[in-house]
Amino acid sequence: MELEQNSDLTLPLFYFDENLHSRDIESPDLLLHVTLSEELLAQLCQNPAVDSSVAIAINEYRLEALNDDYQVLIDGEHSAQLSLVRGPLLSAMLSCDNDQTFVSPQVDMMPTFDLGDDIEDIEEEG
């Protein structure tokens, strides 16, 4: 997954219940859209120790309901957080005021950065 400042990160969210393990990964209930600010990007560049995780509360995000049953949640009260575990693997969780919880599958998130190496290589060749 390539991360770039001011780009959108979109994660699928699934209703968290006893049927979660049998859900079709291609049919999420919601999509969580987050714009990667400089601060958020810096937090995502961590790689936690083996037995630990990093929780990142996000205040600015947008929800998109893919299942009509959850359209009402868009206007309700909710909070979202991203979670990093060793890998780093990224996941998201959305908690709603009606006690419903939605989770995303873990995504392999090895950030890549453009450090300007291409410019240096061109200068050396020229």
Secondary structure as a PSIPRED ss2 file (coil, helix, strand):
# PSIPRED VFORMAT (PSIPRED V4.0)

   1 M C   1.000  0.000  0.000
   2 E C   1.000  0.000  0.000
   3 L C   1.000  0.000  0.000
   4 E C   1.000  0.000  0.000
   5 Q C   1.000  0.000  0.000
   6 N C   1.000  0.000  0.000
   7 S C   1.000  0.000  0.000
   8 D E   0.000  0.000  1.000
   9 L E   0.000  0.000  1.000
  10 T E   0.000  0.000  1.000
  11 L E   0.000  0.000  1.000
  12 P E   0.000  0.000  1.000
  13 L E   0.000  0.000  1.000
  14 F E   0.000  0.000  1.000
  15 Y E   0.000  0.000  1.000
  16 F C   1.000  0.000  0.000
  17 D C   1.000  0.000  0.000
  18 E C   1.000  0.000  0.000
  19 N C   1.000  0.000  0.000
  20 L H   0.000  1.000  0.000
  21 H H   0.000  1.000  0.000
  22 S H   0.000  1.000  0.000
  23 R C   1.000  0.000  0.000
  24 D C   1.000  0.000  0.000
  25 I C   1.000  0.000  0.000
  26 E C   1.000  0.000  0.000
  27 S C   1.000  0.000  0.000
  28 P C   1.000  0.000  0.000
  29 D C   1.000  0.000  0.000
  30 L E   0.000  0.000  1.000
  31 L E   0.000  0.000  1.000
  32 L E   0.000  0.000  1.000
  33 H E   0.000  0.000  1.000
  34 V E   0.000  0.000  1.000
  35 T E   0.000  0.000  1.000
  36 L C   1.000  0.000  0.000
  37 S C   1.000  0.000  0.000
  38 E H   0.000  1.000  0.000
  39 E H   0.000  1.000  0.000
  40 L H   0.000  1.000  0.000
  41 L H   0.000  1.000  0.000
  42 A H   0.000  1.000  0.000
  43 Q H   0.000  1.000  0.000
  44 L H   0.000  1.000  0.000
  45 C C   1.000  0.000  0.000
  46 Q C   1.000  0.000  0.000
  47 N C   1.000  0.000  0.000
  48 P C   1.000  0.000  0.000
  49 A C   1.000  0.000  0.000
  50 V C   1.000  0.000  0.000
  51 D C   1.000  0.000  0.000
  52 S C   1.000  0.000  0.000
  53 S E   0.000  0.000  1.000
  54 V E   0.000  0.000  1.000
  55 A E   0.000  0.000  1.000
  56 I E   0.000  0.000  1.000
  57 A E   0.000  0.000  1.000
  58 I E   0.000  0.000  1.000
  59 N C   1.000  0.000  0.000
  60 E C   1.000  0.000  0.000
  61 Y C   1.000  0.000  0.000
  62 R E   0.000  0.000  1.000
  63 L E   0.000  0.000  1.000
  64 E E   0.000  0.000  1.000
  65 A E   0.000  0.000  1.000
  66 L C   1.000  0.000  0.000
  67 N C   1.000  0.000  0.000
  68 D H   0.000  1.000  0.000
  69 D H   0.000  1.000  0.000
  70 Y H   0.000  1.000  0.000
  71 Q H   0.000  1.000  0.000
  72 V H   0.000  1.000  0.000
  73 L H   0.000  1.000  0.000
  74 I H   0.000  1.000  0.000
  75 D H   0.000  1.000  0.000
  76 G C   1.000  0.000  0.000
  77 E C   1.000  0.000  0.000
  78 H E   0.000  0.000  1.000
  79 S E   0.000  0.000  1.000
  80 A E   0.000  0.000  1.000
  81 Q E   0.000  0.000  1.000
  82 L E   0.000  0.000  1.000
  83 S E   0.000  0.000  1.000
  84 L E   0.000  0.000  1.000
  85 V E   0.000  0.000  1.000
  86 R C   1.000  0.000  0.000
  87 G C   1.000  0.000  0.000
  88 P C   1.000  0.000  0.000
  89 L E   0.000  0.000  1.000
  90 L E   0.000  0.000  1.000
  91 S E   0.000  0.000  1.000
  92 A E   0.000  0.000  1.000
  93 M E   0.000  0.000  1.000
  94 L E   0.000  0.000  1.000
  95 S E   0.000  0.000  1.000
  96 C E   0.000  0.000  1.000
  97 D C   1.000  0.000  0.000
  98 N C   1.000  0.000  0.000
  99 D C   1.000  0.000  0.000
 100 Q C   1.000  0.000  0.000
 101 T E   0.000  0.000  1.000
 102 F E   0.000  0.000  1.000
 103 V E   0.000  0.000  1.000
 104 S C   1.000  0.000  0.000
 105 P C   1.000  0.000  0.000
 106 Q C   1.000  0.000  0.000
 107 V E   0.000  0.000  1.000
 108 D E   0.000  0.000  1.000
 109 M C   1.000  0.000  0.000
 110 M C   1.000  0.000  0.000
 111 P C   1.000  0.000  0.000
 112 T C   1.000  0.000  0.000
 113 F C   1.000  0.000  0.000
 114 D C   1.000  0.000  0.000
 115 L C   1.000  0.000  0.000
 116 G C   1.000  0.000  0.000
 117 D H   0.000  1.000  0.000
 118 D H   0.000  1.000  0.000
 119 I H   0.000  1.000  0.000
 120 E H   0.000  1.000  0.000
 121 D H   0.000  1.000  0.000
 122 I H   0.000  1.000  0.000
 123 E H   0.000  1.000  0.000
 124 E H   0.000  1.000  0.000
 125 E H   0.000  1.000  0.000
 126 G C   1.000  0.000  0.000
